[in-house]
Amino acid sequence: RMKGLMRIFGFILLLSLLQLLLIGRRASSRPRPRLLGNLRPDARADRRSELDSLRVEIADAKRVLSNIQHSLLDCQDSELLSSTSPAPSHEPSSPSAVPAIPPASPRQSLSMASASPAPSSLLSARPLSPSHPTEPAKDQFQELPHTNSSYSNSDCDIMVNIMTTVIEAGDELKEKAQLNALASLSRLQSASLGQIRVWLFTTSLYWSEVAMGFGIRVVDKFETNSAGTPMFSYLFQHVENVDLCAVKSRFVFDGYVNGDIILTSRVHLTLTEVMRRWSGPLQSGERQGVLVIGRRHNVEYQGQLLGSDREVEELVGFAEMFESYAMDYFFFSRGWMSWNDIPSFVVGRRAYDNWLVDHAFHRPAVDLIDATASIFALHLTGSDGIRAGHNKGSDNDHNVLAVNPLTMSVVSEVEWDHGTTDHAGYYTQMMGGQVLIYSRPVW
């Protein structure tokens, strides 16, 4: 029976290879296109449409090949386990006996160590329109990957908590960007093997379902302002309060990233190196804390699906780095920031990012690290533009009107005049796949 299955799978694999060959021959037989910039606008649009169709065909063929490969490996794993399992015992079992858990197969171990791309069925399942239903159909999430839900790591194994939020935009591009962002965080969490935990704060049933399918923890009750925008400090207080690890003084990063920012595994590499460099000074008391920040790269989003870090990094090559005063992610080493002492900032509105950086800048024992060169933060720019935080409607000015609890006065510009990535005393570089950290003079 096993040989018969192998023949069937081999036949399907052969058909899939022929499909790829036909696609390649069709592409090579087409006349060599001129540069898009030299074509008329209508011809340019037709060429882009052809290229998009070809990419979809190639992606579908690759997905079929991947499914066949996984099926073959599953068959091999089953055959291997059945051939190596011990003969059944005829002795009576003890009432307290616990059935043994079989070891993970080689392919299962490898899949846990590698980032799994987001399935296209997820990223295209929802009809994205202002009138979409708030409750998704049950069958929309059958193919969602449960990336991190099977891990048994304790809270003490967590090295990084990443918090994020989403909005019910009623905008197709915005919602696709947020789906891509959650997919990237899911890959990051899966590849970390339990060292990174992702949290989504939302009251949306749809986004809760999507996040849980990605293996992301969901918090649906949290503090907001009158417009329903989450309070920034509450996110960090919640994650700290639910941490069950008895070693409260351990080195752990609590971070926040905006809901339309795509991250890659370079986050893990960067924060690991920061921990290696700063664990000694923090434990000895020489330094009190670390804040890792960075600039983002803006790219005009066309609704494409980004299924891997490689695709993200390729897109970064066409993106434009944004200004040093706009930051979309923060990683705080736990312990140095008193969340009750910061103004009642909300996420996604202007000025709070600069205030937080300025606050760290004026703490002599806290080190600011500009990780722009080692962390690819890709902003998928949609219809709301590159300054979305400046056009948020009723609570657009919430953060600039917030009261500083330490001064009991409304925050002022002098409280964020040292709040850019240029004010970081350290910066990162990538060289040969390794993260290097250098010091630089501050002003």
N, C-alpha and C positions, 0 to 999 in steps of 0.2 A: 504493500500500500504506500509506503514511504517513497519507493522508487517511482510509482505512478504519479504521486504528487509532484515529485521533482521534475518529471518529464513535462507535466502540465505547466508548471511555473517556468520551466525553460522555454517552452513554446511561447508563452506570454511575453517573456523577456525578449525573445527574438523579434516578436511583432513590435514591441516598443522601440527596440533599436532601429528597426526598419522605419518607424515613424520619425525618429530623430534624423535618420539619413535623408528621408524625403524632405523634411523641413530644411535641412542644410542645403540640399540640392536646389530646392526652390529659391532659397535666398541667394545662392551663388549664381543661379541662372538669370537673375534680374540684372538689368543694366546698372553699371556702377553709378550711384547717385552723386550728384554734385553736393557741395556743402549747402546746408540748410539756409545759411545766410545769403547764398547767391540765388535762391529760388524765389519765385513770386509767392506772395502770402498764401494764395489758395493752394499752390503746389506744395508749399512748405507744410501746410496742415495735412494734405493727403499723405506726404511722406511720413510725418509723425504718426499718423493713423496706421500706416503699414507697419512701421517699426513696433508700435504698441501691440498690434495683432500678432506679430512674429514673436515678441517676447512672451505673450500669453501662451502661445502654442508650445514654445520651448519649456516654459515653466510647468505646463500641464504634463508634458512628456517626462520631465524630470521627476514630477511627483509620482507618476505611475511607476517609474523605475524604482524610486525610493520605497514605495509600498510593496513592490515585488521583492525587493531585497530584504525588507523587514520580515515578510512572510516566510521567505526561505530560511532566514536566520531563526525564526520562531520554530520552524519545523526541525531544524538542526538541534536547537536547544532542547526541544521535547524529546527527540530521539536520544540525545546525550544523557538527559536526566533519567529516561526510562532504562537506558542500558547500564547506568552506574548506580541506580537506586538499589538498596539491599533487599533481599527477599523478605516477604512479609512474615512477621513473627506470629506463631499460633499460641503464645502464652497469653493468659488473661491480663488485660491492662489494668493498671491501678486507677482508682477513681480520681486521683489527683494528677494523673499523668497529663502532660501538656504536649500536643502534637508538635513535632519539630518543624521549624520553618526552613524550607529548602533554600540553598544559597542562590543568589541572583545569578542569572546567566551572564556570560561575557558581554553580550550585546546590551543587556539591561544596565550593567554597570557602566558601559561606555555611554549610553544615552543619558544617564544621570550626570555624567561629567561634561557633556557637551550641551551647548545651548540649542534647544529645539526651535525651529522657526514657527512663527504663528501660522496656523492653517488659513488658507484663503477662504474657506467656508465661514470662518469666524469673521474675518474682516469684511466680508460682503453679505453677511446674513441679514443685517437689519436694513429695512427700507428707510434710508436717511432722508427725511423730509420733516418740515415743521409739524406735520399732522401725524407723525408716527405714533403707534400705541406705546404707552409707558410700560406695559407688561409684555415681555417677549414671548413668542411661541415656544413651547417646550422642546420642540425638535430642532431649534436653532443652535443648540449648544451640545449636540451629541458628539462632535468631533473636537471639543475643546481639550487642550492638553492639561492634565493635572500635574504640573511640573514639580511643585514643591510640597504638595499636600501629603505625600507619602513619607516625607522625611521624619525621623524620630529624634532629631537633634534637640537638645534642651536649649533653653534661653541662653545658657552660658556659652554656647557655641556661636551665637550670633555676633558677628563682627560689625555689621552695618545694618541699620534700619533705614529704609527709604520710604518716605511718606509722599503721597501725591493726592491731588483732587481732580475732579472733572466737572464739567458743566453740561447742562441740557441746552445745547446751543441752538438746535433747530437748523443747523447749518451743516450741509453735507461734508464739506472739506474739513471743518472744525472737528466733527465727530470722527471722521476717518483719521485725522491727525491724532486724536486722543486714543483711538484703537491702536494705532501704530506705537504710541508711547507706552501703553500698557503692555503690548507685545514685547517691546524692547526691555522693559523692566522684568517681565516674566523670563526672558532669556537670561538676563543678568542674574536673577535669583536662582534659576535652575543650574547654571554653570558654576555657581559658587558652592554647591554641595552643602547647603545649610548655613553658610557664613553670612548670607545676605537675606534679609526678610523685607518684603515689600508690603506696604499698607495703603489701601485706598479709603479715603474718607468721602462718603457719598450717601445721599438718601434716595438715590435713584435705584429702582428695582432692576432696570435693564443693566446699568453699569455694575451693580452688585453681582448680577449673574455672570457677566463677562469676566469680572475680576476673579471671582471664585473659580471659574473655569480655567483661568490662567494660573491658579494656585496662589493668588494674592489675597491677603487678609483684608476683610472689609469691616469698617467701623461706620455704623449708620446713625449714631447718636453723638453729637458733638456740638460745641459752642459756635454760634454764628452771630453776625451783626443783624440788624433789622432787615437787611436785604437778603439774608440767607447765605452770605459768604463766610466760609470757615475762618475762625480765629487762629492765627498762626501759632501762638504759644500753646494753645490747647493741644494741638497735634503732638507736640514734643512731650508735654506733661502726660498725655495718655499713654504713649509708648513707654515712658519711664515707669509709670505706675503699674502697668500690667507686666512688667519684666519680672519674672519669677526667679531669676538667677540670684543666688545668695551672695555672690561676689559683686557687690555694688560698685566697688572701686576699680573694676576691670576697665581696660581700654576698649571703648565701643563708640562708634560714630552714629549719631542720629541725624539724618539728613532729610531735606525736603527738595522736591523738584517739581516745577510747573507741569501741568497736565498735557502740554503739547510739545514737550521736549523729549527727544530720542537720545538714549544713552547706550553705550556699548560696554563690553567687558573691560575696557580701559579704566573704568571707575574702580573696579576691584583691584587692578594692578596698582593704580595710583594710591588708593587708601592703604593698601598693604605696605607699600614702601613708606608712606607717612608713619604708619604704626611702627615699622621697624626703626625709623630714625628717631621718633619722639617718645617711644615707650619708656626708655631710660630716664630722660629728663622729667617726664611727667610723674613717674613713680618716685623719683628722688625729691620731687617738689621744686626742682630748679625752674620748671615751666608749669603753668597752670592749665593751659588748654590750647587747642588748635581749631582754626576755622578754615576749611577748604572751600574756595570759590572759583569762579571762572567765567569767561565770556562764552557766548553762544555763537553758532553759525546759522545765518538765515538763508533759507532756500525757498523759492516760490513753489508752493505745493500744488501738484496737479492731480492728487488723489491716488498716487501709486501706492502699492503695498510693499513694505520693507520687511522681508522675511529673515534677514540675517545681518550680523554685524558688518559683513563685507559689503552688502548693499548700502548700508548706512554710510560707511566710510567712503564709498565711491561717490555718494551724493554730496558728502562734505566737500569733495573736490570742486563742486560747482557752486558751493555756497559762499556767502560773504560774511566775514566776521563782523559782529556787531560792536557797538561802543563799549568802553570799559565801565561805564556807569550802570549798565543793565546786566543784572545777574539773575539767572533762573534756577540755580541750584546752590544749596548750602549744606555742608557736612560739618557738624559741630562735634568735637570730642565731648563726651558727656561729663558734666560736673562743674564746668566753669561758668556757664550761663544760668542766671537766675531768671526763670521764665516769668515769675511774678513781678519782676522789676522792669519789664519792657512795656512800652505802650501797647494798647489794645489793637495791634495791627491785624489786618486780614490778608489772606493770600491773594496774589494776582492783581494788586493795586499798586500804584506808584509809591516810591520813596521808602518803603519799608526795607528793601534790600540794601539801600545805601545807609540807612540808619544802623542796621545790624553790622555791616562792615565797619562803619565808623566807630561803633561801640567796641568792637574787637581791637581796632587800631589803637584806641586810647587805653587799652589794658596792657601795661608793660610786659606782663608775664604770659600773654596770649599771642600766639604766632598766627599770622595770616599767610595762607599759601595760595598763590594764583596757579591753578591747574589747567589753564586754557590749553596749553600745548600737549597735555597728556590725556585730557578728558574730552572726547568728542561730544559736545552738546549740540544737537541739531534741532533747530526750530523750524517746524513746518509752517510756513507763513501762508495763511489763508485769507479770507475776505476781510478779516479784522485788522490786517496789516501787521507791521513790525513793532508797533507801539500800542498793542492791544490794552495794556495796563493803564493807558492814559485815556481810554474811551470806554468806560464801564458803566455808564448810566447813573443810576441814583446814588450809588455809593462810590463814585469815581474818586472823590476827594477824602474818603474815609481816613486813610493813613496820614495825610498831611494835616488833618484836623484832630488826630488822636492826642491824648494827654499823656505826658510822661509821668508815671507814678512817682518817680524820684524827685522831680522838680514841681509837680502838680501844675504844670503849664503845658500849653499846646506845643508840640514839637516844632522846632524851627530849623532853618537851613544850616545853621552852625552845627547841628547835631548829625549832619550827614555830609559835611564838606570834605571828609577824609574817607569817603565811602565808595571807592572804585577799586577795580582789580589792580590798578597802578599803585595803590597804597599797600599792597601786600609785600611783606619783607622777604618772602621766598617765592620762587616760581619753579615750575617743573619743565622738563624736556624729555622727549622720547629718543632713545638711541639703542638700536639693535634689539628692539622689543623690551627694553628695560626703562623704567622710570627713574630719572635723575632729578635731584632737587638741589637748587642753588639759592644762595642768599643774594639780595640786591639792596642797594641803598633806598631808603624811603624818604619822602618829602612831605 
